[in-house]
Amino acid sequence: MSEVILMADPRVAAIPVRECGEPLVDVRAGGELRVDTRKAADAAGSFAYLREGVLERLLAAQRSLPEGVRLLHVEGYRPPALQRSHFDEYAEELRAEHPEWPADRIRTAASRYVSPPEIAPHSAGAAVDVTLADAEGRELDLGTRMNASPEESDGACYTDAGNVGAQARAHRALLSAALRGAGFVNYPTEWWHWSYGDRYWALMTGAEAALYTALERAGTD
């Protein structure tokens, strides 16, 4: 397996951002994309927003899929305060489980599963958690539930994990081909997490700068 670069890696934070000003748009508009509601707890519906260019690429990825297979959007934009809450909660779980670990190791380990708030692609509207479904909306087998932690899944949440079945590997390959073909990069510890235009994307593609920085969406506070 090739090197896994985590979000906590200093090379990610070192990428400059040249904010392009694209708006957040509602992925439910137009009805072309199937949208799951498991992350719809907030009244503002933040989960269903992405940067305009990210949505365009997501729709292009969907059009490349074979007949009878659809993308299922689960979560896009995540307000910065919610991102920090998720990160702090998981870091605290790790701290309780490994009290001997120093703070920098906790931060690195936590970033396998939740991005540090200051660089989080979700808070920039640049990342989408997405899976595959059939024509009736039933999720396909991709080896783990979405958002399974490394501890829960025994590492099967890693995109290239070897401890998943042949069908799940085939579905992951199909998802990867569609999204990579549309310009997305994957976070290799989470098969469902794909992004475009953020710092991680810039590092992985060799872009000089990220296109999107974290922002607050009106109505989320």
mmCIF file of the C-alpha atoms, coordinates in Angstrom:
data_MODEL
# 
_entry.id   MODEL 
# 
loop_
_atom_site.group_PDB 
_atom_site.id 
_atom_site.type_symbol 
_atom_site.label_atom_id 
_atom_site.label_alt_id 
_atom_site.label_comp_id 
_atom_site.label_asym_id 
_atom_site.label_entity_id 
_atom_site.label_seq_id 
_atom_site.pdbx_PDB_ins_code 
_atom_site.Cartn_x 
_atom_site.Cartn_y 
_atom_site.Cartn_z 
_atom_site.occupancy 
_atom_site.B_iso_or_equiv 
_atom_site.pdbx_formal_charge 
_atom_site.auth_seq_id 
_atom_site.auth_comp_id 
_atom_site.auth_asym_id 
_atom_site.auth_atom_id 
_atom_site.pdbx_PDB_model_num 
ATOM 1   C CA . MET A 1 1   ? 0.000   0.000  0.000   1.00 0.00 ? 1   MET A CA 1 
ATOM 2   C CA . SER A 1 2   ? 1.298   3.481  -0.864  1.00 0.00 ? 2   SER A CA 1 
ATOM 3   C CA . GLU A 1 3   ? 1.927   6.110  1.801   1.00 0.00 ? 3   GLU A CA 1 
ATOM 4   C CA . VAL A 1 4   ? -1.206  7.325  3.535   1.00 0.00 ? 4   VAL A CA 1 
ATOM 5   C CA . ILE A 1 5   ? -0.994  11.076 4.050   1.00 0.00 ? 5   ILE A CA 1 
ATOM 6   C CA . LEU A 1 6   ? -3.285  12.138 6.894   1.00 0.00 ? 6   LEU A CA 1 
ATOM 7   C CA . MET A 1 7   ? -5.071  15.461 7.250   1.00 0.00 ? 7   MET A CA 1 
ATOM 8   C CA . ALA A 1 8   ? -2.851  16.272 10.244  1.00 0.00 ? 8   ALA A CA 1 
ATOM 9   C CA . ASP A 1 9   ? 0.261   16.121 8.066   1.00 0.00 ? 9   ASP A CA 1 
ATOM 10  C CA . PRO A 1 10  ? 1.982   19.556 8.061   1.00 0.00 ? 10  PRO A CA 1 
ATOM 11  C CA . ARG A 1 11  ? 2.167   19.406 4.271   1.00 0.00 ? 11  ARG A CA 1 
ATOM 12  C CA . VAL A 1 12  ? -1.612  19.758 4.115   1.00 0.00 ? 12  VAL A CA 1 
ATOM 13  C CA . ALA A 1 13  ? -1.772  22.833 6.348   1.00 0.00 ? 13  ALA A CA 1 
ATOM 14  C CA . ALA A 1 14  ? 1.115   24.407 4.398   1.00 0.00 ? 14  ALA A CA 1 
ATOM 15  C CA . ILE A 1 15  ? -0.929  24.585 1.183   1.00 0.00 ? 15  ILE A CA 1 
ATOM 16  C CA . PRO A 1 16  ? -2.046  28.181 0.530   1.00 0.00 ? 16  PRO A CA 1 
ATOM 17  C CA . VAL A 1 17  ? -5.685  28.983 -0.236  1.00 0.00 ? 17  VAL A CA 1 
ATOM 18  C CA . ARG A 1 18  ? -6.793  31.303 -3.021  1.00 0.00 ? 18  ARG A CA 1 
ATOM 19  C CA . GLU A 1 19  ? -10.513 31.502 -2.354  1.00 0.00 ? 19  GLU A CA 1 
ATOM 20  C CA . CYS A 1 20  ? -12.349 31.594 -5.667  1.00 0.00 ? 20  CYS A CA 1 
ATOM 21  C CA . GLY A 1 21  ? -15.662 32.850 -4.275  1.00 0.00 ? 21  GLY A CA 1 
ATOM 22  C CA . GLU A 1 22  ? -17.891 30.078 -5.573  1.00 0.00 ? 22  GLU A CA 1 
ATOM 23  C CA . PRO A 1 23  ? -21.177 29.892 -3.648  1.00 0.00 ? 23  PRO A CA 1 
ATOM 24  C CA . LEU A 1 24  ? -22.542 26.976 -1.705  1.00 0.00 ? 24  LEU A CA 1 
ATOM 25  C CA . VAL A 1 25  ? -25.452 25.439 -3.589  1.00 0.00 ? 25  VAL A CA 1 
ATOM 26  C CA . ASP A 1 26  ? -28.164 22.983 -2.594  1.00 0.00 ? 26  ASP A CA 1 
ATOM 27  C CA . VAL A 1 27  ? -27.487 19.565 -4.129  1.00 0.00 ? 27  VAL A CA 1 
ATOM 28  C CA . ARG A 1 28  ? -31.226 18.780 -3.948  1.00 0.00 ? 28  ARG A CA 1 
ATOM 29  C CA . ALA A 1 29  ? -32.057 21.433 -6.546  1.00 0.00 ? 29  ALA A CA 1 
ATOM 30  C CA . GLY A 1 30  ? -32.883 19.867 -9.871  1.00 0.00 ? 30  GLY A CA 1 
ATOM 31  C CA . GLY A 1 31  ? -33.487 16.415 -8.428  1.00 0.00 ? 31  GLY A CA 1 
ATOM 32  C CA . GLU A 1 32  ? -30.667 14.794 -10.406 1.00 0.00 ? 32  GLU A CA 1 
ATOM 33  C CA . LEU A 1 33  ? -28.767 13.597 -7.345  1.00 0.00 ? 33  LEU A CA 1 
ATOM 34  C CA . ARG A 1 34  ? -30.148 11.104 -4.843  1.00 0.00 ? 34  ARG A CA 1 
ATOM 35  C CA . VAL A 1 35  ? -29.770 12.594 -1.339  1.00 0.00 ? 35  VAL A CA 1 
ATOM 36  C CA . ASP A 1 36  ? -29.835 10.571 1.868   1.00 0.00 ? 36  ASP A CA 1 
ATOM 37  C CA . THR A 1 37  ? -31.314 12.179 4.991   1.00 0.00 ? 37  THR A CA 1 
ATOM 38  C CA . ARG A 1 38  ? -29.296 10.527 7.777   1.00 0.00 ? 38  ARG A CA 1 
ATOM 39  C CA . LYS A 1 39  ? -27.338 13.780 8.328   1.00 0.00 ? 39  LYS A CA 1 
ATOM 40  C CA . ALA A 1 40  ? -30.403 16.033 8.101   1.00 0.00 ? 40  ALA A CA 1 
ATOM 41  C CA . ALA A 1 41  ? -30.673 16.747 11.832  1.00 0.00 ? 41  ALA A CA 1 
ATOM 42  C CA . ASP A 1 42  ? -29.891 20.468 11.501  1.00 0.00 ? 42  ASP A CA 1 
ATOM 43  C CA . ALA A 1 43  ? -32.827 22.678 10.555  1.00 0.00 ? 43  ALA A CA 1 
ATOM 44  C CA . ALA A 1 44  ? -30.646 24.599 8.092   1.00 0.00 ? 44  ALA A CA 1 
ATOM 45  C CA . GLY A 1 45  ? -29.988 21.492 5.997   1.00 0.00 ? 45  GLY A CA 1 
ATOM 46  C CA . SER A 1 46  ? -26.257 22.202 5.795   1.00 0.00 ? 46  SER A CA 1 
ATOM 47  C CA . PHE A 1 47  ? -25.450 18.610 4.866   1.00 0.00 ? 47  PHE A CA 1 
ATOM 48  C CA . ALA A 1 48  ? -27.070 19.100 1.450   1.00 0.00 ? 48  ALA A CA 1 
ATOM 49  C CA . TYR A 1 49  ? -24.803 21.965 0.316   1.00 0.00 ? 49  TYR A CA 1 
ATOM 50  C CA . LEU A 1 50  ? -21.581 21.926 -1.685  1.00 0.00 ? 50  LEU A CA 1 
ATOM 51  C CA . ARG A 1 51  ? -19.551 24.471 -3.607  1.00 0.00 ? 51  ARG A CA 1 
ATOM 52  C CA . GLU A 1 52  ? -20.977 24.972 -7.065  1.00 0.00 ? 52  GLU A CA 1 
ATOM 53  C CA . GLY A 1 53  ? -17.966 23.473 -8.831  1.00 0.00 ? 53  GLY A CA 1 
ATOM 54  C CA . VAL A 1 54  ? -17.921 20.458 -6.538  1.00 0.00 ? 54  VAL A CA 1 
ATOM 55  C CA . LEU A 1 55  ? -21.559 19.703 -7.300  1.00 0.00 ? 55  LEU A CA 1 
ATOM 56  C CA . GLU A 1 56  ? -20.918 20.012 -11.038 1.00 0.00 ? 56  GLU A CA 1 
ATOM 57  C CA . ARG A 1 57  ? -18.192 17.392 -10.765 1.00 0.00 ? 57  ARG A CA 1 
ATOM 58  C CA . LEU A 1 58  ? -20.345 15.154 -8.598  1.00 0.00 ? 58  LEU A CA 1 
ATOM 59  C CA . LEU A 1 59  ? -23.068 15.182 -11.220 1.00 0.00 ? 59  LEU A CA 1 
ATOM 60  C CA . ALA A 1 60  ? -20.499 14.415 -13.920 1.00 0.00 ? 60  ALA A CA 1 
ATOM 61  C CA . ALA A 1 61  ? -19.335 11.429 -11.866 1.00 0.00 ? 61  ALA A CA 1 
ATOM 62  C CA . GLN A 1 62  ? -22.900 10.187 -11.580 1.00 0.00 ? 62  GLN A CA 1 
ATOM 63  C CA . ARG A 1 63  ? -23.425 10.370 -15.330 1.00 0.00 ? 63  ARG A CA 1 
ATOM 64  C CA . SER A 1 64  ? -20.413 8.097  -15.833 1.00 0.00 ? 64  SER A CA 1 
ATOM 65  C CA . LEU A 1 65  ? -21.897 5.269  -13.752 1.00 0.00 ? 65  LEU A CA 1 
ATOM 66  C CA . PRO A 1 66  ? -23.503 2.254  -15.410 1.00 0.00 ? 66  PRO A CA 1 
ATOM 67  C CA . GLU A 1 67  ? -27.262 2.032  -15.731 1.00 0.00 ? 67  GLU A CA 1 
ATOM 68  C CA . GLY A 1 68  ? -28.957 1.039  -12.486 1.00 0.00 ? 68  GLY A CA 1 
ATOM 69  C CA . VAL A 1 69  ? -26.257 2.495  -10.218 1.00 0.00 ? 69  VAL A CA 1 
ATOM 70  C CA . ARG A 1 70  ? -26.581 5.902  -8.585  1.00 0.00 ? 70  ARG A CA 1 
ATOM 71  C CA . LEU A 1 71  ? -24.491 8.057  -6.301  1.00 0.00 ? 71  LEU A CA 1 
ATOM 72  C CA . LEU A 1 72  ? -26.020 8.575  -2.866  1.00 0.00 ? 72  LEU A CA 1 
ATOM 73  C CA . HIS A 1 73  ? -25.022 11.909 -1.302  1.00 0.00 ? 73  HIS A CA 1 
ATOM 74  C CA . VAL A 1 74  ? -24.875 11.641 2.482   1.00 0.00 ? 74  VAL A CA 1 
ATOM 75  C CA . GLU A 1 75  ? -23.052 14.762 3.681   1.00 0.00 ? 75  GLU A CA 1 
ATOM 76  C CA . GLY A 1 76  ? -21.419 17.772 2.097   1.00 0.00 ? 76  GLY A CA 1 
ATOM 77  C CA . TYR A 1 77  ? -20.948 21.077 3.883   1.00 0.00 ? 77  TYR A CA 1 
ATOM 78  C CA . ARG A 1 78  ? -20.371 20.942 7.629   1.00 0.00 ? 78  ARG A CA 1 
ATOM 79  C CA . PRO A 1 79  ? -20.352 24.160 9.707   1.00 0.00 ? 79  PRO A CA 1 
ATOM 80  C CA . PRO A 1 80  ? -16.971 24.826 11.371  1.00 0.00 ? 80  PRO A CA 1 
ATOM 81  C CA . ALA A 1 81  ? -18.430 24.571 14.880  1.00 0.00 ? 81  ALA A CA 1 
ATOM 82  C CA . LEU A 1 82  ? -19.871 21.138 14.102  1.00 0.00 ? 82  LEU A CA 1 
ATOM 83  C CA . GLN A 1 83  ? -16.566 20.016 12.607  1.00 0.00 ? 83  GLN A CA 1 
ATOM 84  C CA . ARG A 1 84  ? -14.736 21.058 15.779  1.00 0.00 ? 84  ARG A CA 1 
ATOM 85  C CA . SER A 1 85  ? -17.284 19.235 17.913  1.00 0.00 ? 85  SER A CA 1 
ATOM 86  C CA . HIS A 1 86  ? -16.808 16.015 15.901  1.00 0.00 ? 86  HIS A CA 1 
ATOM 87  C CA . PHE A 1 87  ? -13.022 16.284 16.081  1.00 0.00 ? 87  PHE A CA 1 
ATOM 88  C CA . ASP A 1 88  ? -12.898 17.035 19.799  1.00 0.00 ? 88  ASP A CA 1 
ATOM 89  C CA . GLU A 1 89  ? -15.299 14.196 20.589  1.00 0.00 ? 89  GLU A CA 1 
ATOM 90  C CA . TYR A 1 90  ? -13.270 11.605 18.708  1.00 0.00 ? 90  TYR A CA 1 
ATOM 91  C CA . ALA A 1 91  ? -9.980  12.915 20.120  1.00 0.00 ? 91  ALA A CA 1 
ATOM 92  C CA . GLU A 1 92  ? -11.411 12.591 23.615  1.00 0.00 ? 92  GLU A CA 1 
ATOM 93  C CA . GLU A 1 93  ? -12.392 8.979  22.911  1.00 0.00 ? 93  GLU A CA 1 
ATOM 94  C CA . LEU A 1 94  ? -8.839  8.237  21.817  1.00 0.00 ? 94  LEU A CA 1 
ATOM 95  C CA . ARG A 1 95  ? -7.417  10.053 24.846  1.00 0.00 ? 95  ARG A CA 1 
ATOM 96  C CA . ALA A 1 96  ? -9.532  7.938  27.193  1.00 0.00 ? 96  ALA A CA 1 
ATOM 97  C CA . GLU A 1 97  ? -8.480  4.756  25.421  1.00 0.00 ? 97  GLU A CA 1 
ATOM 98  C CA . HIS A 1 98  ? -4.788  5.707  25.223  1.00 0.00 ? 98  HIS A CA 1 
ATOM 99  C CA . PRO A 1 99  ? -3.995  8.012  28.170  1.00 0.00 ? 99  PRO A CA 1 
ATOM 100 C CA . GLU A 1 100 ? -0.270  7.505  27.563  1.00 0.00 ? 100 GLU A CA 1 
ATOM 101 C CA . TRP A 1 101 ? -0.375  9.084  24.101  1.00 0.00 ? 101 TRP A CA 1 
ATOM 102 C CA . PRO A 1 102 ? 0.965   12.673 23.800  1.00 0.00 ? 102 PRO A CA 1 
ATOM 103 C CA . ALA A 1 103 ? -1.227  15.394 22.312  1.00 0.00 ? 103 ALA A CA 1 
ATOM 104 C CA . ASP A 1 104 ? 0.396   15.293 18.872  1.00 0.00 ? 104 ASP A CA 1 
ATOM 105 C CA . ARG A 1 105 ? -0.225  11.558 18.551  1.00 0.00 ? 105 ARG A CA 1 
ATOM 106 C CA . ILE A 1 106 ? -3.860  12.013 19.570  1.00 0.00 ? 106 ILE A CA 1 
ATOM 107 C CA . ARG A 1 107 ? -4.268  14.706 16.910  1.00 0.00 ? 107 ARG A CA 1 
ATOM 108 C CA . THR A 1 108 ? -2.684  12.554 14.216  1.00 0.00 ? 108 THR A CA 1 
ATOM 109 C CA . ALA A 1 109 ? -4.731  9.489  15.141  1.00 0.00 ? 109 ALA A CA 1 
ATOM 110 C CA . ALA A 1 110 ? -7.938  11.512 15.283  1.00 0.00 ? 110 ALA A CA 1 
ATOM 111 C CA . SER A 1 111 ? -7.277  12.868 11.795  1.00 0.00 ? 111 SER A CA 1 
ATOM 112 C CA . ARG A 1 112 ? -7.646  9.369  10.332  1.00 0.00 ? 112 ARG A CA 1 
ATOM 113 C CA . TYR A 1 113 ? -11.371 9.736  10.943  1.00 0.00 ? 113 TYR A CA 1 
ATOM 114 C CA . VAL A 1 114 ? -12.172 13.441 11.465  1.00 0.00 ? 114 VAL A CA 1 
ATOM 115 C CA . SER A 1 115 ? -10.278 16.309 9.839   1.00 0.00 ? 115 SER A CA 1 
ATOM 116 C CA . PRO A 1 116 ? -8.708  18.908 12.130  1.00 0.00 ? 116 PRO A CA 1 
ATOM 117 C CA . PRO A 1 117 ? -11.135 21.861 12.123  1.00 0.00 ? 117 PRO A CA 1 
ATOM 118 C CA . GLU A 1 118 ? -8.692  24.397 10.724  1.00 0.00 ? 118 GLU A CA 1 
ATOM 119 C CA . ILE A 1 119 ? -8.219  22.473 7.456   1.00 0.00 ? 119 ILE A CA 1 
ATOM 120 C CA . ALA A 1 120 ? -11.447 20.456 7.195   1.00 0.00 ? 120 ALA A CA 1 
ATOM 121 C CA . PRO A 1 121 ? -12.632 20.067 3.578   1.00 0.00 ? 121 PRO A CA 1 
ATOM 122 C CA . HIS A 1 122 ? -16.258 19.658 4.677   1.00 0.00 ? 122 HIS A CA 1 
ATOM 123 C CA . SER A 1 123 ? -16.255 23.126 6.254   1.00 0.00 ? 123 SER A CA 1 
ATOM 124 C CA . ALA A 1 124 ? -15.106 24.573 2.940   1.00 0.00 ? 124 ALA A CA 1 
ATOM 125 C CA . GLY A 1 125 ? -17.952 22.886 1.064   1.00 0.00 ? 125 GLY A CA 1 
ATOM 126 C CA . ALA A 1 126 ? -15.265 20.991 -0.820  1.00 0.00 ? 126 ALA A CA 1 
ATOM 127 C CA . ALA A 1 127 ? -15.865 17.449 0.448   1.00 0.00 ? 127 ALA A CA 1 
ATOM 128 C CA . VAL A 1 128 ? -18.675 14.988 0.033   1.00 0.00 ? 128 VAL A CA 1 
ATOM 129 C CA . ASP A 1 129 ? -19.398 11.739 1.842   1.00 0.00 ? 129 ASP A CA 1 
ATOM 130 C CA . VAL A 1 130 ? -20.935 9.567  -0.834  1.00 0.00 ? 130 VAL A CA 1 
ATOM 131 C CA . THR A 1 131 ? -21.727 5.949  -1.572  1.00 0.00 ? 131 THR A CA 1 
ATOM 132 C CA . LEU A 1 132 ? -23.479 3.886  -4.243  1.00 0.00 ? 132 LEU A CA 1 
ATOM 133 C CA . ALA A 1 133 ? -27.100 2.802  -4.438  1.00 0.00 ? 133 ALA A CA 1 
ATOM 134 C CA . ASP A 1 134 ? -29.236 0.879  -6.877  1.00 0.00 ? 134 ASP A CA 1 
ATOM 135 C CA . ALA A 1 135 ? -32.033 2.435  -8.897  1.00 0.00 ? 135 ALA A CA 1 
ATOM 136 C CA . GLU A 1 136 ? -34.453 2.048  -5.976  1.00 0.00 ? 136 GLU A CA 1 
ATOM 137 C CA . GLY A 1 137 ? -32.106 3.782  -3.538  1.00 0.00 ? 137 GLY A CA 1 
ATOM 138 C CA . ARG A 1 138 ? -30.845 0.680  -1.716  1.00 0.00 ? 138 ARG A CA 1 
ATOM 139 C CA . GLU A 1 139 ? -27.210 1.084  -0.692  1.00 0.00 ? 139 GLU A CA 1 
ATOM 140 C CA . LEU A 1 140 ? -24.718 -1.261 -2.294  1.00 0.00 ? 140 LEU A CA 1 
ATOM 141 C CA . ASP A 1 141 ? -22.173 -3.198 -0.247  1.00 0.00 ? 141 ASP A CA 1 
ATOM 142 C CA . LEU A 1 142 ? -18.930 -1.261 0.078   1.00 0.00 ? 142 LEU A CA 1 
ATOM 143 C CA . GLY A 1 143 ? -17.537 -3.302 2.947   1.00 0.00 ? 143 GLY A CA 1 
ATOM 144 C CA . THR A 1 144 ? -18.415 -1.181 5.972   1.00 0.00 ? 144 THR A CA 1 
ATOM 145 C CA . ARG A 1 145 ? -21.124 1.202  6.979   1.00 0.00 ? 145 ARG A CA 1 
ATOM 146 C CA . MET A 1 146 ? -20.411 4.779  6.035   1.00 0.00 ? 146 MET A CA 1 
ATOM 147 C CA . ASN A 1 147 ? -18.528 6.635  8.789   1.00 0.00 ? 147 ASN A CA 1 
ATOM 148 C CA . ALA A 1 148 ? -17.231 3.425  10.385  1.00 0.00 ? 148 ALA A CA 1 
ATOM 149 C CA . SER A 1 149 ? -14.160 4.301  12.435  1.00 0.00 ? 149 SER A CA 1 
ATOM 150 C CA . PRO A 1 150 ? -10.836 2.465  12.040  1.00 0.00 ? 150 PRO A CA 1 
ATOM 151 C CA . GLU A 1 151 ? -11.404 0.876  15.461  1.00 0.00 ? 151 GLU A CA 1 
ATOM 152 C CA . GLU A 1 152 ? -14.940 -0.266 14.704  1.00 0.00 ? 152 GLU A CA 1 
ATOM 153 C CA . SER A 1 153 ? -14.108 -1.656 11.267  1.00 0.00 ? 153 SER A CA 1 
ATOM 154 C CA . ASP A 1 154 ? -10.672 -3.126 12.051  1.00 0.00 ? 154 ASP A CA 1 
ATOM 155 C CA . GLY A 1 155 ? -9.300  -0.840 9.360   1.00 0.00 ? 155 GLY A CA 1 
ATOM 156 C CA . ALA A 1 156 ? -11.787 -1.937 6.690   1.00 0.00 ? 156 ALA A CA 1 
ATOM 157 C CA . CYS A 1 157 ? -12.842 1.704  6.315   1.00 0.00 ? 157 CYS A CA 1 
ATOM 158 C CA . TYR A 1 158 ? -9.519  2.349  4.529   1.00 0.00 ? 158 TYR A CA 1 
ATOM 159 C CA . THR A 1 159 ? -10.230 2.586  0.824   1.00 0.00 ? 159 THR A CA 1 
ATOM 160 C CA . ASP A 1 160 ? -7.655  -0.039 -0.142  1.00 0.00 ? 160 ASP A CA 1 
ATOM 161 C CA . ALA A 1 161 ? -8.282  -2.336 2.835   1.00 0.00 ? 161 ALA A CA 1 
ATOM 162 C CA . GLY A 1 162 ? -7.776  -5.994 2.102   1.00 0.00 ? 162 GLY A CA 1 
ATOM 163 C CA . ASN A 1 163 ? -10.275 -7.254 4.668   1.00 0.00 ? 163 ASN A CA 1 
ATOM 164 C CA . VAL A 1 164 ? -13.417 -6.638 2.605   1.00 0.00 ? 164 VAL A CA 1 
ATOM 165 C CA . GLY A 1 165 ? -15.171 -8.986 0.206   1.00 0.00 ? 165 GLY A CA 1 
ATOM 166 C CA . ALA A 1 166 ? -14.777 -9.128 -3.557  1.00 0.00 ? 166 ALA A CA 1 
ATOM 167 C CA . GLN A 1 167 ? -18.140 -7.456 -4.206  1.00 0.00 ? 167 GLN A CA 1 
ATOM 168 C CA . ALA A 1 168 ? -17.321 -4.572 -1.871  1.00 0.00 ? 168 ALA A CA 1 
ATOM 169 C CA . ARG A 1 169 ? -13.941 -4.124 -3.554  1.00 0.00 ? 169 ARG A CA 1 
ATOM 170 C CA . ALA A 1 170 ? -15.631 -4.022 -6.947  1.00 0.00 ? 170 ALA A CA 1 
ATOM 171 C CA . HIS A 1 171 ? -18.103 -1.404 -5.747  1.00 0.00 ? 171 HIS A CA 1 
ATOM 172 C CA . ARG A 1 172 ? -15.288 0.690  -4.275  1.00 0.00 ? 172 ARG A CA 1 
ATOM 173 C CA . ALA A 1 173 ? -13.451 0.481  -7.584  1.00 0.00 ? 173 ALA A CA 1 
ATOM 174 C CA . LEU A 1 174 ? -16.574 1.631  -9.431  1.00 0.00 ? 174 LEU A CA 1 
ATOM 175 C CA . LEU A 1 175 ? -17.058 4.563  -7.046  1.00 0.00 ? 175 LEU A CA 1 
ATOM 176 C CA . SER A 1 176 ? -13.390 5.492  -7.307  1.00 0.00 ? 176 SER A CA 1 
ATOM 177 C CA . ALA A 1 177 ? -13.336 5.401  -11.088 1.00 0.00 ? 177 ALA A CA 1 
ATOM 178 C CA . ALA A 1 178 ? -16.359 7.679  -11.366 1.00 0.00 ? 178 ALA A CA 1 
ATOM 179 C CA . LEU A 1 179 ? -15.153 10.232 -8.837  1.00 0.00 ? 179 LEU A CA 1 
ATOM 180 C CA . ARG A 1 180 ? -11.497 10.283 -9.848  1.00 0.00 ? 180 ARG A CA 1 
ATOM 181 C CA . GLY A 1 181 ? -12.629 10.691 -13.444 1.00 0.00 ? 181 GLY A CA 1 
ATOM 182 C CA . ALA A 1 182 ? -14.496 13.836 -12.386 1.00 0.00 ? 182 ALA A CA 1 
ATOM 183 C CA . GLY A 1 183 ? -11.442 15.312 -10.654 1.00 0.00 ? 183 GLY A CA 1 
ATOM 184 C CA . PHE A 1 184 ? -12.006 14.273 -7.042  1.00 0.00 ? 184 PHE A CA 1 
ATOM 185 C CA . VAL A 1 185 ? -9.403  12.859 -4.664  1.00 0.00 ? 185 VAL A CA 1 
ATOM 186 C CA . ASN A 1 186 ? -10.114 10.336 -1.937  1.00 0.00 ? 186 ASN A CA 1 
ATOM 187 C CA . TYR A 1 187 ? -9.073  10.478 1.693   1.00 0.00 ? 187 TYR A CA 1 
ATOM 188 C CA . PRO A 1 188 ? -7.577  6.980  1.906   1.00 0.00 ? 188 PRO A CA 1 
ATOM 189 C CA . THR A 1 189 ? -8.712  6.201  5.450   1.00 0.00 ? 189 THR A CA 1 
ATOM 190 C CA . GLU A 1 190 ? -12.374 6.704  4.457   1.00 0.00 ? 190 GLU A CA 1 
ATOM 191 C CA . TRP A 1 191 ? -13.649 5.069  1.272   1.00 0.00 ? 191 TRP A CA 1 
ATOM 192 C CA . TRP A 1 192 ? -16.674 7.416  1.252   1.00 0.00 ? 192 TRP A CA 1 
ATOM 193 C CA . HIS A 1 193 ? -14.841 10.770 1.574   1.00 0.00 ? 193 HIS A CA 1 
ATOM 194 C CA . TRP A 1 194 ? -14.013 12.610 -1.657  1.00 0.00 ? 194 TRP A CA 1 
ATOM 195 C CA . SER A 1 195 ? -13.019 16.209 -2.221  1.00 0.00 ? 195 SER A CA 1 
ATOM 196 C CA . TYR A 1 196 ? -12.166 18.789 -4.812  1.00 0.00 ? 196 TYR A CA 1 
ATOM 197 C CA . GLY A 1 197 ? -10.611 22.237 -4.399  1.00 0.00 ? 197 GLY A CA 1 
ATOM 198 C CA . ASP A 1 198 ? -9.467  21.928 -0.757  1.00 0.00 ? 198 ASP A CA 1 
ATOM 199 C CA . ARG A 1 199 ? -5.936  21.776 0.649   1.00 0.00 ? 199 ARG A CA 1 
ATOM 200 C CA . TYR A 1 200 ? -5.817  17.970 0.624   1.00 0.00 ? 200 TYR A CA 1 
ATOM 201 C CA . TRP A 1 201 ? -6.893  17.926 -3.025  1.00 0.00 ? 201 TRP A CA 1 
ATOM 202 C CA . ALA A 1 202 ? -4.205  20.496 -3.860  1.00 0.00 ? 202 ALA A CA 1 
ATOM 203 C CA . LEU A 1 203 ? -1.482  18.436 -2.180  1.00 0.00 ? 203 LEU A CA 1 
ATOM 204 C CA . MET A 1 204 ? -2.566  15.224 -3.884  1.00 0.00 ? 204 MET A CA 1 
ATOM 205 C CA . THR A 1 205 ? -2.848  16.764 -7.350  1.00 0.00 ? 205 THR A CA 1 
ATOM 206 C CA . GLY A 1 206 ? 0.122   19.124 -7.213  1.00 0.00 ? 206 GLY A CA 1 
ATOM 207 C CA . ALA A 1 207 ? -2.027  22.261 -7.493  1.00 0.00 ? 207 ALA A CA 1 
ATOM 208 C CA . GLU A 1 208 ? -0.308  25.447 -6.331  1.00 0.00 ? 208 GLU A CA 1 
ATOM 209 C CA . ALA A 1 209 ? -3.177  26.410 -4.018  1.00 0.00 ? 209 ALA A CA 1 
ATOM 210 C CA . ALA A 1 210 ? -6.557  25.326 -2.742  1.00 0.00 ? 210 ALA A CA 1 
ATOM 211 C CA . LEU A 1 211 ? -9.638  26.970 -4.232  1.00 0.00 ? 211 LEU A CA 1 
ATOM 212 C CA . TYR A 1 212 ? -11.901 26.935 -1.202  1.00 0.00 ? 212 TYR A CA 1 
ATOM 213 C CA . THR A 1 213 ? -11.495 27.934 2.432   1.00 0.00 ? 213 THR A CA 1 
ATOM 214 C CA . ALA A 1 214 ? -13.789 27.256 5.395   1.00 0.00 ? 214 ALA A CA 1 
ATOM 215 C CA . LEU A 1 215 ? -16.863 29.458 5.519   1.00 0.00 ? 215 LEU A CA 1 
ATOM 216 C CA . GLU A 1 216 ? -20.057 29.982 7.452   1.00 0.00 ? 216 GLU A CA 1 
ATOM 217 C CA . ARG A 1 217 ? -23.308 29.440 5.612   1.00 0.00 ? 217 ARG A CA 1 
ATOM 218 C CA . ALA A 1 218 ? -26.101 31.901 6.382   1.00 0.00 ? 218 ALA A CA 1 
ATOM 219 C CA . GLY A 1 219 ? -28.630 30.379 8.758   1.00 0.00 ? 219 GLY A CA 1 
ATOM 220 C CA . THR A 1 220 ? -26.295 27.855 10.389  1.00 0.00 ? 220 THR A CA 1 
ATOM 221 C CA . ASP A 1 221 ? -25.594 29.660 13.656  1.00 0.00 ? 221 ASP A CA 1 
# 
